[in-house]
Amino acid sequence: MELKKVTMNLTARDIANTEILTTRLNTRNKASAVSSALAITEGITRMVQDGGEVMVRRKDGSMETLVIPGLGSPAA
């Protein structure tokens, strides 16, 4: 896989999020965390655009549909 260098301006919040994701996704570094987050987001948004829904089961067993801004609302 060919690598390309990308420069980004990130806020302090963005940096904190990359640090959190580095731990949660067990990645080697922040760049790997960003790459993983992009791949996860691409997969989820593709499924939603294809008519799917993202559902989360809470600890109490209840289900909630996640709405991703910019992708429209889930089917009623």
PyMOL Python script that loads the backbone (N, CA, C, O; Angstrom):
from pymol import cmd

cmd.read_pdbstr("""\
ATOM      1  N   MET A   1       0.853  -1.172   0.000  1.00  0.00           N
ATOM      2  CA  MET A   1       0.000   0.000   0.000  1.00  0.00           C
ATOM      3  C   MET A   1       0.900   1.236   0.000  1.00  0.00           C
ATOM      4  O   MET A   1       1.809   1.360   0.821  1.00  0.00           O
ATOM      5  N   GLU A   2       0.631   2.139  -0.928  1.00  0.00           N
ATOM      6  CA  GLU A   2       1.401   3.376  -1.016  1.00  0.00           C
ATOM      7  C   GLU A   2       0.926   4.346   0.062  1.00  0.00           C
ATOM      8  O   GLU A   2      -0.276   4.538   0.247  1.00  0.00           O
ATOM      9  N   LEU A   3       1.859   4.947   0.760  1.00  0.00           N
ATOM     10  CA  LEU A   3       1.532   5.937   1.786  1.00  0.00           C
ATOM     11  C   LEU A   3       1.687   7.329   1.215  1.00  0.00           C
ATOM     12  O   LEU A   3       2.597   7.589   0.428  1.00  0.00           O
ATOM     13  N   LYS A   4       0.799   8.225   1.613  1.00  0.00           N
ATOM     14  CA  LYS A   4       0.873   9.626   1.216  1.00  0.00           C
ATOM     15  C   LYS A   4       0.864  10.467   2.474  1.00  0.00           C
ATOM     16  O   LYS A   4       0.100  10.198   3.400  1.00  0.00           O
ATOM     17  N   LYS A   5       1.694  11.465   2.512  1.00  0.00           N
ATOM     18  CA  LYS A   5       1.761  12.356   3.659  1.00  0.00           C
ATOM     19  C   LYS A   5       0.629  13.369   3.577  1.00  0.00           C
ATOM     20  O   LYS A   5       0.374  13.945   2.519  1.00  0.00           O
ATOM     21  N   VAL A   6      -0.050  13.582   4.703  1.00  0.00           N
ATOM     22  CA  VAL A   6      -1.148  14.534   4.791  1.00  0.00           C
ATOM     23  C   VAL A   6      -0.881  15.439   5.992  1.00  0.00           C
ATOM     24  O   VAL A   6      -0.515  14.972   7.070  1.00  0.00           O
ATOM     25  N   THR A   7      -1.068  16.720   5.789  1.00  0.00           N
ATOM     26  CA  THR A   7      -0.931  17.674   6.884  1.00  0.00           C
ATOM     27  C   THR A   7      -2.312  18.199   7.229  1.00  0.00           C
ATOM     28  O   THR A   7      -3.080  18.584   6.347  1.00  0.00           O
ATOM     29  N   MET A   8      -2.622  18.211   8.519  1.00  0.00           N
ATOM     30  CA  MET A   8      -3.942  18.672   8.961  1.00  0.00           C
ATOM     31  C   MET A   8      -3.766  19.635  10.117  1.00  0.00           C
ATOM     32  O   MET A   8      -2.843  19.500  10.920  1.00  0.00           O
ATOM     33  N   ASN A   9      -4.657  20.608  10.194  1.00  0.00           N
ATOM     34  CA  ASN A   9      -4.718  21.483  11.357  1.00  0.00           C
ATOM     35  C   ASN A   9      -5.805  20.937  12.264  1.00  0.00           C
ATOM     36  O   ASN A   9      -6.969  20.864  11.869  1.00  0.00           O
ATOM     37  N   LEU A  10      -5.430  20.550  13.482  1.00  0.00           N
ATOM     38  CA  LEU A  10      -6.379  19.952  14.411  1.00  0.00           C
ATOM     39  C   LEU A  10      -6.536  20.818  15.643  1.00  0.00           C
ATOM     40  O   LEU A  10      -5.592  21.467  16.095  1.00  0.00           O
ATOM     41  N   THR A  11      -7.743  20.818  16.175  1.00  0.00           N
ATOM     42  CA  THR A  11      -7.999  21.532  17.419  1.00  0.00           C
ATOM     43  C   THR A  11      -7.500  20.693  18.592  1.00  0.00           C
ATOM     44  O   THR A  11      -7.164  19.519  18.432  1.00  0.00           O
ATOM     45  N   ALA A  12      -7.456  21.301  19.754  1.00  0.00           N
ATOM     46  CA  ALA A  12      -7.074  20.564  20.957  1.00  0.00           C
ATOM     47  C   ALA A  12      -8.037  19.400  21.183  1.00  0.00           C
ATOM     48  O   ALA A  12      -7.624  18.329  21.628  1.00  0.00           O
ATOM     49  N   ARG A  13      -9.312  19.605  20.882  1.00  0.00           N
ATOM     50  CA  ARG A  13     -10.308  18.535  21.024  1.00  0.00           C
ATOM     51  C   ARG A  13     -10.008  17.379  20.070  1.00  0.00           C
ATOM     52  O   ARG A  13     -10.107  16.212  20.451  1.00  0.00           O
ATOM     53  N   ASP A  14      -9.638  17.710  18.820  1.00  0.00           N
ATOM     54  CA  ASP A  14      -9.291  16.680  17.847  1.00  0.00           C
ATOM     55  C   ASP A  14      -8.096  15.850  18.333  1.00  0.00           C
ATOM     56  O   ASP A  14      -8.101  14.624  18.220  1.00  0.00           O
ATOM     57  N   ILE A  15      -7.096  16.511  18.862  1.00  0.00           N
ATOM     58  CA  ILE A  15      -5.907  15.818  19.373  1.00  0.00           C
ATOM     59  C   ILE A  15      -6.300  14.905  20.531  1.00  0.00           C
ATOM     60  O   ILE A  15      -5.856  13.759  20.602  1.00  0.00           O
ATOM     61  N   ALA A  16      -7.133  15.416  21.436  1.00  0.00           N
ATOM     62  CA  ALA A  16      -7.590  14.591  22.562  1.00  0.00           C
ATOM     63  C   ALA A  16      -8.350  13.374  22.051  1.00  0.00           C
ATOM     64  O   ALA A  16      -8.182  12.274  22.577  1.00  0.00           O
ATOM     65  N   ASN A  17      -9.190  13.560  21.024  1.00  0.00           N
ATOM     66  CA  ASN A  17      -9.929  12.431  20.451  1.00  0.00           C
ATOM     67  C   ASN A  17      -8.992  11.405  19.834  1.00  0.00           C
ATOM     68  O   ASN A  17      -9.229  10.203  19.961  1.00  0.00           O
ATOM     69  N   THR A  18      -7.930  11.855  19.165  1.00  0.00           N
ATOM     70  CA  THR A  18      -6.987  10.891  18.582  1.00  0.00           C
ATOM     71  C   THR A  18      -6.263  10.113  19.672  1.00  0.00           C
ATOM     72  O   THR A  18      -5.970   8.929  19.506  1.00  0.00           O
ATOM     73  N   GLU A  19      -5.976  10.776  20.782  1.00  0.00           N
ATOM     74  CA  GLU A  19      -5.330  10.073  21.896  1.00  0.00           C
ATOM     75  C   GLU A  19      -6.266   9.020  22.490  1.00  0.00           C
ATOM     76  O   GLU A  19      -5.839   7.908  22.797  1.00  0.00           O
ATOM     77  N   ILE A  20      -7.531   9.370  22.650  1.00  0.00           N
ATOM     78  CA  ILE A  20      -8.524   8.415  23.162  1.00  0.00           C
ATOM     79  C   ILE A  20      -8.656   7.234  22.198  1.00  0.00           C
ATOM     80  O   ILE A  20      -8.650   6.080  22.627  1.00  0.00           O
ATOM     81  N   LEU A  21      -8.776   7.520  20.895  1.00  0.00           N
ATOM     82  CA  LEU A  21      -8.939   6.450  19.907  1.00  0.00           C
ATOM     83  C   LEU A  21      -7.696   5.578  19.791  1.00  0.00           C
ATOM     84  O   LEU A  21      -7.803   4.381  19.525  1.00  0.00           O
ATOM     85  N   THR A  22      -6.530   6.160  19.987  1.00  0.00           N
ATOM     86  CA  THR A  22      -5.298   5.368  19.959  1.00  0.00           C
ATOM     87  C   THR A  22      -5.376   4.264  21.007  1.00  0.00           C
ATOM     88  O   THR A  22      -4.972   3.129  20.755  1.00  0.00           O
ATOM     89  N   THR A  23      -5.893   4.601  22.173  1.00  0.00           N
ATOM     90  CA  THR A  23      -6.048   3.609  23.248  1.00  0.00           C
ATOM     91  C   THR A  23      -7.200   2.653  22.953  1.00  0.00           C
ATOM     92  O   THR A  23      -7.029   1.436  23.023  1.00  0.00           O
ATOM     93  N   ARG A  24      -8.374   3.198  22.622  1.00  0.00           N
ATOM     94  CA  ARG A  24      -9.555   2.354  22.410  1.00  0.00           C
ATOM     95  C   ARG A  24      -9.397   1.400  21.231  1.00  0.00           C
ATOM     96  O   ARG A  24      -9.868   0.263  21.283  1.00  0.00           O
ATOM     97  N   LEU A  25      -8.740   1.855  20.175  1.00  0.00           N
ATOM     98  CA  LEU A  25      -8.567   1.015  18.981  1.00  0.00           C
ATOM     99  C   LEU A  25      -7.269   0.231  19.010  1.00  0.00           C
ATOM    100  O   LEU A  25      -6.966  -0.527  18.088  1.00  0.00           O
ATOM    101  N   ASN A  26      -6.502   0.421  20.086  1.00  0.00           N
ATOM    102  CA  ASN A  26      -5.233  -0.294  20.273  1.00  0.00           C
ATOM    103  C   ASN A  26      -4.317  -0.128  19.052  1.00  0.00           C
ATOM    104  O   ASN A  26      -3.774  -1.097  18.523  1.00  0.00           O
ATOM    105  N   THR A  27      -4.166   1.129  18.626  1.00  0.00           N
ATOM    106  CA  THR A  27      -3.307   1.408  17.481  1.00  0.00           C
ATOM    107  C   THR A  27      -1.924   1.844  17.951  1.00  0.00           C
ATOM    108  O   THR A  27      -1.736   2.221  19.108  1.00  0.00           O
ATOM    109  N   ARG A  28      -0.959   1.786  17.033  1.00  0.00           N
ATOM    110  CA  ARG A  28       0.432   2.112  17.361  1.00  0.00           C
ATOM    111  C   ARG A  28       0.641   3.593  17.610  1.00  0.00           C
ATOM    112  O   ARG A  28       1.474   3.980  18.429  1.00  0.00           O
ATOM    113  N   ASN A  29      -0.121   4.425  16.900  1.00  0.00           N
ATOM    114  CA  ASN A  29       0.087   5.866  16.998  1.00  0.00           C
ATOM    115  C   ASN A  29      -1.180   6.601  16.561  1.00  0.00           C
ATOM    116  O   ASN A  29      -2.161   5.987  16.140  1.00  0.00           O
ATOM    117  N   LYS A  30      -1.134   7.929  16.672  1.00  0.00           N
ATOM    118  CA  LYS A  30      -2.306   8.730  16.336  1.00  0.00           C
ATOM    119  C   LYS A  30      -2.674   8.619  14.856  1.00  0.00           C
ATOM    120  O   LYS A  30      -3.855   8.610  14.511  1.00  0.00           O
ATOM    121  N   ALA A  31      -1.674   8.536  13.987  1.00  0.00           N
ATOM    122  CA  ALA A  31      -1.967   8.413  12.555  1.00  0.00           C
ATOM    123  C   ALA A  31      -2.738   7.124  12.270  1.00  0.00           C
ATOM    124  O   ALA A  31      -3.662   7.115  11.457  1.00  0.00           O
ATOM    125  N   SER A  32      -2.357   6.042  12.939  1.00  0.00           N
ATOM    126  CA  SER A  32      -3.082   4.774  12.763  1.00  0.00           C
ATOM    127  C   SER A  32      -4.495   4.878  13.319  1.00  0.00           C
ATOM    128  O   SER A  32      -5.427   4.304  12.756  1.00  0.00           O
ATOM    129  N   ALA A  33      -4.662   5.606  14.418  1.00  0.00           N
ATOM    130  CA  ALA A  33      -6.001   5.799  14.988  1.00  0.00           C
ATOM    131  C   ALA A  33      -6.887   6.569  14.015  1.00  0.00           C
ATOM    132  O   ALA A  33      -8.053   6.223  13.826  1.00  0.00           O
ATOM    133  N   VAL A  34      -6.333   7.618  13.393  1.00  0.00           N
ATOM    134  CA  VAL A  34      -7.097   8.395  12.417  1.00  0.00           C
ATOM    135  C   VAL A  34      -7.453   7.523  11.217  1.00  0.00           C
ATOM    136  O   VAL A  34      -8.581   7.577  10.727  1.00  0.00           O
ATOM    137  N   SER A  35      -6.507   6.723  10.742  1.00  0.00           N
ATOM    138  CA  SER A  35      -6.767   5.833   9.613  1.00  0.00           C
ATOM    139  C   SER A  35      -7.878   4.839   9.943  1.00  0.00           C
ATOM    140  O   SER A  35      -8.774   4.607   9.132  1.00  0.00           O
ATOM    141  N   SER A  36      -7.811   4.253  11.140  1.00  0.00           N
ATOM    142  CA  SER A  36      -8.858   3.306  11.558  1.00  0.00           C
ATOM    143  C   SER A  36     -10.205   3.998  11.676  1.00  0.00           C
ATOM    144  O   SER A  36     -11.225   3.456  11.249  1.00  0.00           O
ATOM    145  N   ALA A  37     -10.214   5.186  12.249  1.00  0.00           N
ATOM    146  CA  ALA A  37     -11.471   5.927  12.412  1.00  0.00           C
ATOM    147  C   ALA A  37     -12.079   6.259  11.050  1.00  0.00           C
ATOM    148  O   ALA A  37     -13.297   6.190  10.883  1.00  0.00           O
ATOM    149  N   LEU A  38     -11.244   6.617  10.081  1.00  0.00           N
ATOM    150  CA  LEU A  38     -11.741   6.894   8.734  1.00  0.00           C
ATOM    151  C   LEU A  38     -12.341   5.638   8.100  1.00  0.00           C
ATOM    152  O   LEU A  38     -13.391   5.710   7.463  1.00  0.00           O
ATOM    153  N   ALA A  39     -11.686   4.499   8.268  1.00  0.00           N
ATOM    154  CA  ALA A  39     -12.190   3.244   7.690  1.00  0.00           C
ATOM    155  C   ALA A  39     -13.515   2.842   8.340  1.00  0.00           C
ATOM    156  O   ALA A  39     -14.438   2.406   7.653  1.00  0.00           O
ATOM    157  N   ILE A  40     -13.606   2.987   9.655  1.00  0.00           N
ATOM    158  CA  ILE A  40     -14.847   2.656  10.368  1.00  0.00           C
ATOM    159  C   ILE A  40     -15.970   3.580   9.905  1.00  0.00           C
ATOM    160  O   ILE A  40     -17.077   3.124   9.621  1.00  0.00           O
ATOM    161  N   THR A  41     -15.682   4.874   9.830  1.00  0.00           N
ATOM    162  CA  THR A  41     -16.687   5.847   9.417  1.00  0.00           C
ATOM    163  C   THR A  41     -17.144   5.607   7.990  1.00  0.00           C
ATOM    164  O   THR A  41     -18.334   5.715   7.691  1.00  0.00           O
ATOM    165  N   GLU A  42     -16.201   5.280   7.098  1.00  0.00           N
ATOM    166  CA  GLU A  42     -16.575   5.004   5.713  1.00  0.00           C
ATOM    167  C   GLU A  42     -17.527   3.820   5.639  1.00  0.00           C
ATOM    168  O   GLU A  42     -18.524   3.872   4.919  1.00  0.00           O
ATOM    169  N   GLY A  43     -17.235   2.760   6.371  1.00  0.00           N
ATOM    170  CA  GLY A  43     -18.092   1.579   6.357  1.00  0.00           C
ATOM    171  C   GLY A  43     -19.481   1.860   6.897  1.00  0.00           C
ATOM    172  O   GLY A  43     -20.477   1.423   6.322  1.00  0.00           O
ATOM    173  N   ILE A  44     -19.548   2.587   7.998  1.00  0.00           N
ATOM    174  CA  ILE A  44     -20.845   2.913   8.603  1.00  0.00           C
ATOM    175  C   ILE A  44     -21.656   3.815   7.683  1.00  0.00           C
ATOM    176  O   ILE A  44     -22.840   3.567   7.455  1.00  0.00           O
ATOM    177  N   THR A  45     -21.024   4.865   7.153  1.00  0.00           N
ATOM    178  CA  THR A  45     -21.776   5.783   6.284  1.00  0.00           C
ATOM    179  C   THR A  45     -22.228   5.107   5.006  1.00  0.00           C
ATOM    180  O   THR A  45     -23.305   5.418   4.496  1.00  0.00           O
ATOM    181  N   ARG A  46     -21.426   4.180   4.470  1.00  0.00           N
ATOM    182  CA  ARG A  46     -21.835   3.433   3.269  1.00  0.00           C
ATOM    183  C   ARG A  46     -23.082   2.615   3.571  1.00  0.00           C
ATOM    184  O   ARG A  46     -24.021   2.601   2.775  1.00  0.00           O
ATOM    185  N   MET A  47     -23.100   1.929   4.720  1.00  0.00           N
ATOM    186  CA  MET A  47     -24.264   1.111   5.072  1.00  0.00           C
ATOM    187  C   MET A  47     -25.508   1.969   5.242  1.00  0.00           C
ATOM    188  O   MET A  47     -26.592   1.577   4.808  1.00  0.00           O
ATOM    189  N   VAL A  48     -25.368   3.143   5.872  1.00  0.00           N
ATOM    190  CA  VAL A  48     -26.520   4.022   6.077  1.00  0.00           C
ATOM    191  C   VAL A  48     -27.009   4.564   4.737  1.00  0.00           C
ATOM    192  O   VAL A  48     -28.215   4.623   4.501  1.00  0.00           O
ATOM    193  N   GLN A  49     -26.100   4.958   3.864  1.00  0.00           N
ATOM    194  CA  GLN A  49     -26.513   5.453   2.552  1.00  0.00           C
ATOM    195  C   GLN A  49     -27.193   4.373   1.722  1.00  0.00           C
ATOM    196  O   GLN A  49     -28.012   4.675   0.854  1.00  0.00           O
ATOM    197  N   ASP A  50     -26.853   3.113   1.988  1.00  0.00           N
ATOM    198  CA  ASP A  50     -27.483   1.991   1.292  1.00  0.00           C
ATOM    199  C   ASP A  50     -28.802   1.575   1.939  1.00  0.00           C
ATOM    200  O   ASP A  50     -29.380   0.551   1.576  1.00  0.00           O
ATOM    201  N   GLY A  51     -29.278   2.378   2.904  1.00  0.00           N
ATOM    202  CA  GLY A  51     -30.577   2.121   3.513  1.00  0.00           C
ATOM    203  C   GLY A  51     -30.523   1.441   4.863  1.00  0.00           C
ATOM    204  O   GLY A  51     -31.572   1.173   5.449  1.00  0.00           O
ATOM    205  N   GLY A  52     -29.344   1.153   5.378  1.00  0.00           N
ATOM    206  CA  GLY A  52     -29.223   0.518   6.682  1.00  0.00           C
ATOM    207  C   GLY A  52     -29.356   1.513   7.824  1.00  0.00           C
ATOM    208  O   GLY A  52     -29.415   2.724   7.610  1.00  0.00           O
ATOM    209  N   GLU A  53     -29.400   0.991   9.020  1.00  0.00           N
ATOM    210  CA  GLU A  53     -29.455   1.805  10.228  1.00  0.00           C
ATOM    211  C   GLU A  53     -28.351   1.346  11.168  1.00  0.00           C
ATOM    212  O   GLU A  53     -27.951   0.182  11.169  1.00  0.00           O
ATOM    213  N   VAL A  54     -27.868   2.292  11.970  1.00  0.00           N
ATOM    214  CA  VAL A  54     -26.882   1.970  12.997  1.00  0.00           C
ATOM    215  C   VAL A  54     -27.627   1.916  14.324  1.00  0.00           C
ATOM    216  O   VAL A  54     -28.177   2.915  14.789  1.00  0.00           O
ATOM    217  N   MET A  55     -27.632   0.734  14.921  1.00  0.00           N
ATOM    218  CA  MET A  55     -28.337   0.533  16.184  1.00  0.00           C
ATOM    219  C   MET A  55     -27.328   0.262  17.294  1.00  0.00           C
ATOM    220  O   MET A  55     -26.321  -0.416  17.087  1.00  0.00           O
ATOM    221  N   VAL A  56     -27.619   0.806  18.477  1.00  0.00           N
ATOM    222  CA  VAL A  56     -26.771   0.584  19.649  1.00  0.00           C
ATOM    223  C   VAL A  56     -27.631  -0.014  20.745  1.00  0.00           C
ATOM    224  O   VAL A  56     -28.720   0.480  21.038  1.00  0.00           O
ATOM    225  N   ARG A  57     -27.133  -1.079  21.345  1.00  0.00           N
ATOM    226  CA  ARG A  57     -27.838  -1.670  22.481  1.00  0.00           C
ATOM    227  C   ARG A  57     -27.216  -1.095  23.749  1.00  0.00           C
ATOM    228  O   ARG A  57     -26.010  -1.223  23.962  1.00  0.00           O
ATOM    229  N   ARG A  58     -28.026  -0.467  24.585  1.00  0.00           N
ATOM    230  CA  ARG A  58     -27.558   0.109  25.849  1.00  0.00           C
ATOM    231  C   ARG A  58     -27.389  -0.995  26.897  1.00  0.00           C
ATOM    232  O   ARG A  58     -27.851  -2.121  26.712  1.00  0.00           O
ATOM    233  N   LYS A  59     -26.732  -0.658  27.978  1.00  0.00           N
ATOM    234  CA  LYS A  59     -26.496  -1.634  29.044  1.00  0.00           C
ATOM    235  C   LYS A  59     -27.795  -2.224  29.577  1.00  0.00           C
ATOM    236  O   LYS A  59     -27.835  -3.384  29.987  1.00  0.00           O
ATOM    237  N   ASP A  60     -28.875  -1.410  29.571  1.00  0.00           N
ATOM    238  CA  ASP A  60     -30.158  -1.898  30.083  1.00  0.00           C
ATOM    239  C   ASP A  60     -30.915  -2.748  29.064  1.00  0.00           C
ATOM    240  O   ASP A  60     -32.021  -3.213  29.340  1.00  0.00           O
ATOM    241  N   GLY A  61     -30.320  -2.951  27.883  1.00  0.00           N
ATOM    242  CA  GLY A  61     -30.942  -3.782  26.862  1.00  0.00           C
ATOM    243  C   GLY A  61     -31.768  -3.014  25.846  1.00  0.00           C
ATOM    244  O   GLY A  61     -32.158  -3.573  24.821  1.00  0.00           O
ATOM    245  N   SER A  62     -32.042  -1.747  26.111  1.00  0.00           N
ATOM    246  CA  SER A  62     -32.823  -0.960  25.150  1.00  0.00           C
ATOM    247  C   SER A  62     -31.970  -0.655  23.920  1.00  0.00           C
ATOM    248  O   SER A  62     -30.741  -0.616  23.979  1.00  0.00           O
ATOM    249  N   MET A  63     -32.668  -0.442  22.810  1.00  0.00           N
ATOM    250  CA  MET A  63     -31.990  -0.168  21.536  1.00  0.00           C
ATOM    251  C   MET A  63     -32.238   1.280  21.136  1.00  0.00           C
ATOM    252  O   MET A  63     -33.302   1.845  21.389  1.00  0.00           O
ATOM    253  N   GLU A  64     -31.229   1.860  20.507  1.00  0.00           N
ATOM    254  CA  GLU A  64     -31.352   3.235  20.029  1.00  0.00           C
ATOM    255  C   GLU A  64     -30.757   3.307  18.631  1.00  0.00           C
ATOM    256  O   GLU A  64     -29.706   2.726  18.361  1.00  0.00           O
ATOM    257  N   THR A  65     -31.444   4.032  17.738  1.00  0.00           N
ATOM    258  CA  THR A  65     -30.932   4.265  16.389  1.00  0.00           C
ATOM    259  C   THR A  65     -30.081   5.519  16.413  1.00  0.00           C
ATOM    260  O   THR A  65     -30.520   6.570  16.879  1.00  0.00           O
ATOM    261  N   LEU A  66     -28.855   5.403  15.907  1.00  0.00           N
ATOM    262  CA  LEU A  66     -27.988   6.572  15.819  1.00  0.00           C
ATOM    263  C   LEU A  66     -28.266   7.309  14.526  1.00  0.00           C
ATOM    264  O   LEU A  66     -28.438   6.696  13.472  1.00  0.00           O
ATOM    265  N   VAL A  67     -28.307   8.620  14.612  1.00  0.00           N
ATOM    266  CA  VAL A  67     -28.477   9.464  13.434  1.00  0.00           C
ATOM    267  C   VAL A  67     -27.142  10.131  13.179  1.00  0.00           C
ATOM    268  O   VAL A  67     -26.570  10.754  14.074  1.00  0.00           O
ATOM    269  N   ILE A  68     -26.646  10.000  11.964  1.00  0.00           N
ATOM    270  CA  ILE A  68     -25.371  10.595  11.599  1.00  0.00           C
ATOM    271  C   ILE A  68     -25.662  11.855  10.802  1.00  0.00           C
ATOM    272  O   ILE A  68     -26.207  11.777   9.700  1.00  0.00           O
ATOM    273  N   PRO A  69     -25.305  13.022  11.346  1.00  0.00           N
ATOM    274  CA  PRO A  69     -25.575  14.274  10.648  1.00  0.00           C
ATOM    275  C   PRO A  69     -24.999  14.261   9.234  1.00  0.00           C
ATOM    276  O   PRO A  69     -23.882  13.797   9.008  1.00  0.00           O
ATOM    277  N   GLY A  70     -25.772  14.771   8.302  1.00  0.00           N
ATOM    278  CA  GLY A  70     -25.325  14.834   6.924  1.00  0.00           C
ATOM    279  C   GLY A  70     -25.770  13.653   6.082  1.00  0.00           C
ATOM    280  O   GLY A  70     -25.689  13.704   4.855  1.00  0.00           O
ATOM    281  N   LEU A  71     -26.240  12.584   6.728  1.00  0.00           N
ATOM    282  CA  LEU A  71     -26.682  11.400   5.984  1.00  0.00           C
ATOM    283  C   LEU A  71     -28.192  11.282   5.946  1.00  0.00           C
ATOM    284  O   LEU A  71     -28.719  10.290   5.443  1.00  0.00           O
ATOM    285  N   GLY A  72     -28.894  12.265   6.463  1.00  0.00           N
ATOM    286  CA  GLY A  72     -30.344  12.191   6.479  1.00  0.00           C
ATOM    287  C   GLY A  72     -30.829  11.432   7.699  1.00  0.00           C
ATOM    288  O   GLY A  72     -30.038  10.853   8.444  1.00  0.00           O
ATOM    289  N   SER A  73     -32.110  11.443   7.889  1.00  0.00           N
ATOM    290  CA  SER A  73     -32.694  10.778   9.040  1.00  0.00           C
ATOM    291  C   SER A  73     -33.008   9.329   8.715  1.00  0.00           C
ATOM    292  O   SER A  73     -33.229   8.981   7.555  1.00  0.00           O
ATOM    293  N   PRO A  74     -33.027   8.470   9.757  1.00  0.00           N
ATOM    294  CA  PRO A  74     -33.349   7.064   9.521  1.00  0.00           C
ATOM    295  C   PRO A  74     -34.782   6.900   9.066  1.00  0.00           C
ATOM    296  O   PRO A  74     -35.628   7.754   9.330  1.00  0.00           O
ATOM    297  N   ALA A  75     -35.052   5.806   8.388  1.00  0.00           N
ATOM    298  CA  ALA A  75     -36.404   5.512   7.916  1.00  0.00           C
ATOM    299  C   ALA A  75     -37.348   5.387   9.098  1.00  0.00           C
ATOM    300  O   ALA A  75     -36.990   4.821  10.131  1.00  0.00           O
ATOM    301  N   ALA A  76     -38.549   5.914   8.944  1.00  0.00           N
ATOM    302  CA  ALA A  76     -39.536   5.859  10.033  1.00  0.00           C
ATOM    303  C   ALA A  76     -40.207   4.515  10.093  1.00  0.00           C
ATOM    304  O   ALA A  76     -41.064   4.291  10.947  1.00  0.00           O
TER     305      ALA A  76
END
""", "prot")
cmd.dss("prot")
cmd.show_as("cartoon", "prot")
cmd.util.cbc("prot")
cmd.orient("prot")
